Amino acid sequence: MKSLFSVITVIFILLHLSSIAQSNAGGKLKVLIVKNRSKGPEVMESGGLKDKLTKLGCEIVKVATVKLTPEEDKQYGDWNRAALENKHLGKLIVENGKDEYFTIGLLTNCVDLLGMLAGLQHLGRGESSEKSDVRGLQSAGLAGRKPLRVGLVWIDAHADFNTPETTLSGMLGGMPVAIAAGKCLTRLRLKTGLDPALPTKYIVMAGLRDVDPLEQELLDRSQCEMISVEDIKNLSDNINKQMERLSRLTEIIYIHVDMDVLDPKEVLGHPLTAPRGPTSKELAAALEMMFQYEKAAAIGIASLPYGEKDKDLISLKAAYRLIEGAVKGIKRRKN
């Protein structure tokens, strides 16, 4: 039975990768956009993204937006609501990603990492049943299906690897990678549908330069690998090394970008900028390298400054530049 499971998993992965390759070979890269129902994602969607993707040779098959049920809307607690929204974000990927589209996540903040990982983890798994919400993704975890091994490239000025015991700010937004790795808040993670947690050897941190002291201790004891800001700026071979490593270890790779990773001049309205970041052009070139690897299946863009915080649309244009880099990488794959 275990060997049959392995064969089915391999067949699924080959179908998933060949589907993206075929759409690329046909001149049209099929794209699924999933987004949270908040202002940042709305600005990213409505500011010209569809036209840009079309000009890049993409076909947008669907734009799917998170929506809580009336009962969920009445529930209290910011952390609980974040978990519920992430559950729905993951379901959108599972519902609409079954035809193996390239997925773009337009995200409110980095907590949305959990929903993106949950959706990719359970992509294409099994059929719907009365007990499961969508193709095996239950309201609080996995419905007895074998999950995919998901690799994560975390591109952020911050590690977001704090736990409630180590955090200096108390912000849930400083904990999502630790939650995803099973270091804390297990019930919250299970509510999002992310089960099992990611082994830390499946995680690559890129662009870090503002890490809390106790958070650094956790990182030092983990198996997370690193891509430095200099690696990004110089398109170092370490980028290839880490993508090759994740490609060996995992079946599908998610690349997550917090806009605060960029040079502060491009994200002036972001409250958590850090000096010495890469420009959007430099990061876009690095993303182009990363997305040439076949298992890179989705990108998420989080924490966009908007409105009065981005009057000249510098941050919005930077976000689009990053997405363009990912698309160009896929287009350069050898079919």
Beta strands, then each sheet from edge to edge (+ up, - down):
strand 1: 29-35
strand 2: 58-65
strand 3: 102-107
strand 4: 137-138
strand 5: 141-142
strand 6: 150-155
strand 7: 203-206
strand 8: 225-227
strand 9: 252-258
strand 10: 296-302
sheet 1: 2+ 1+ 3+ 10+ 9+ 6+ 7+ 8+
sheet 2: 4+ 5-
end
